[in-house]
Each structure stands twice: as structure tokens, then as C-alpha cells.
Amino acid sequence: LWNKSHPKHSWEKVVKFHMANQPFLKSFYHWVSLVNTGKIPKELLEIGEDHYNRFSQSVKDVKESVSTEYRTIKGKRFCFFFCKEDVSLISDAIYSDKENPVDVTVCLFQKEDSGVWVASLRSPDDKVQPVHTIAQLAGGGGHKRAAGMVLGQMDELDLIPYLVRLLEKGNW
């Protein structure tokens, strides 16, 4: 999945297969039946198609949301957006957009149990911007291409301005 390639199938078909199998990731019997038959059931492909269509709509909704902001900070293009699910896949779709390229995505979501805000950062290219260095500004961490930081409890409207100030002042 990370390489976005498969020797026999298109990337779109691989993603649909992946999405269709999400509920069965820990089901040994599901995978054994796929391996033993060597065939993908038609119903599974239909489920994948449905999930992919809903995911594509989610990406479109995020991109068109009034709360999504694109900012250039220290020469890097950021996309700040709010979302709870499929963070990596939606981030990937955003930074893979050739018409509106970004160097870093910052997905903001609130933990339901505590009301604490979290920022999940992704970068398509750790040589352009290793995001763990950004996460460290707020005591977070992670990997070069995927990292996170806890922002605490604050008003939703203050999140992006807070992060922009943090990024403008920080040494990353």
C-alpha cells in the first residue's frame, strides 16, 4: 500500500480490495478462504467499490470544507483539516493531489473521552519535511513521515492559529 503499486493490479483496485477487507483484518478464516480459493468473491469487490466511493466523497468533503486551510510556512505548504477516520488515507489523497500539492498534512481530531485535541501529521516525502521534528515542538513525536502531538483542551477555532504560530516560531 505504501508504494502505491502492485505488479498485476491498478492502485485503485488495490485500495478497493484493502477497504473491503478492513473488517476482516484479524480474521484468520477469512484470509485462509481467500488463499485457498485463489479468488476474490464478487460481493467483496462490491463492498470495496462502495467503501471506495464513500472514501472518495470523504476526501472531497475534507478538501471543500470551510474549516480546511492551506498555509505556506517557512517555504513548506501545509494543509490543516479536521477528521477522525482514515487519517493516513485522507492525508495521502490530499498530498497526492497534483493540482494542489502540499508538503505536510495536519489532521486535527478530538479524543472523545477527554476532549483533548490531537494533531496527526503526515508527509509524502521525509526528505522534504520530516514531520517528527514538527511534532516535537509540542512534546509529540513519531516517524519521519507520520507523527503526532497532543494539543490539549482548547476551542476548536483556536487550533489552526495556535499551530501556525507554533510553526512560525519553532525550529524545525
N, C-alpha and C positions, 0 to 999 in steps of 0.2 A: 504493500500500500504506500509506503513512504517513497518509493521510487516512481510511483505512478506509471508502472509498466508491467506488462505480462507478455510472455512470448507468443501466446495464441489469441488473446482477447483484448478488446479495447479497454481503455481506462474506465469508461462509463459502465461497461458490462461488469468489470471487476468491482466497482463501487456498488452497483446494484446487488451483486452476489453478497458482498460484505454486509450491506444493510439488511438483506433478507435473513442472514444468519445471525444477526446480533442477539436475538432471544435464545439462540441455541449454543452460544459460545462455550458454555460449560457442560454441554450435554454430549457425553461420550457416545451414546447410542445414535444420536443424530449424525455425527461425523462418521461413525462406522458404517451407517447405511449409505451415506454418500460415497464413501470409499469403495464399499463392496459392490454397489451397483454401477459405479462409474458414471452415473447420470444425475443431472440436476432436475428434480421434479418441476414440471410446468408451474405448479402452484407456488413453488418457492420463487421462481423467476417473476411471477406476477406480484408477489409480495414485495420483492426487491424493487420492481418498477414503481409500485405505489409509494414505498418509502423514499425512493429517489426523487419522485415528483414532489412529495411533501418537503423533502430536504431542500430541493431547488427553490421552492417557494419560500422556505425559511431564510435562505441566503438572500433572496431578492428582498424580502421584508426587512432584514437587517440592513442591507445596503441602502434602502429607501427610507428607513426610519428617521424621523426628525431628531432623534437622540444620538444617531451615529455621527461622529465628527472625524474629519480628516484634518490633520495638522502636520506641518513640517517643523521639526525641532532639531536644531543642530545639524541640519542638512539631511535628516532622515525623515521619511514620510510615514506617519502613524495613522492607523485607523482605530478609533475608540468606539466600542459598541457594547450594548447590553444584551446578554444572552446566557441561558443556564445550561442548555443542552448542545451536544455535538460541537463543543468549543473548538476542538482541533480541526474538524472537518470544515466548519464555517470559516475559521481563520484561514485555512488552506484555500478555500474558494475565494476569499477576499484578496489574499496576496497573490493569487494566481490570475487575477483579473488583469489582462493585458491593457485594457482601456484606462484603468485607474490603479496603477501599481502602487503598492505600499511596501515598506521595509519591515514594519512591525505592526502586529495587531495586538490590541489590548482589549480583552473581553472582560467586562465587569458584571459580576453577579453577586447576589446577597445570599449568605447562608441562612436558610430558613429558621434553623434552631436558635441562632444567636443574633441575627440581624446585622452581622458583621459583613462588610463589603470585601470582596476579593478581586484582584486583578490577575488575569491569566494572560501571559504574554507569549506570542509566537513570532518566529522569524523564519522566512523561507531559506535564508542563507546566513549561517552564523559568521561568515567572513564579512558580510556587510554590517550586521549588528548582532552580536551575541547577547541575547535578552537576559541571561542570568545576571549580567552586570547592571542592568536597569533594575531588576527585582531587588538587588542588594541595597538599592537606595532606601528602600522601606523595610529592610530587615528580611526580605524574602530571598529566594534562591531558586535553583533548578539547573537546567542544562542550557547549552548554548542556543538551542532552537526552541526550547519550551521552558518557561519559568513562571513563577507566581509570587504574589505578595499579598499579605493581609493589610487592608487599609483601615480597618476598624469601623466603628459606627459613625456615620455622618449622613447628612442629607444627600440624596441622590443627585441633586443639582450641583452640589459642590465637588463631586468626584472628578470630573474631567478637568475643571480648572485647577484642582489640587494637584492632579497628576502632571498637568502641563507645567505648573510652577516647579514641581519636583524635578522634572526632566530638564527644564531650562537651567536650573541652578546646579543640578547634580553633575558629578564627574563620572561619566560612563563612556 
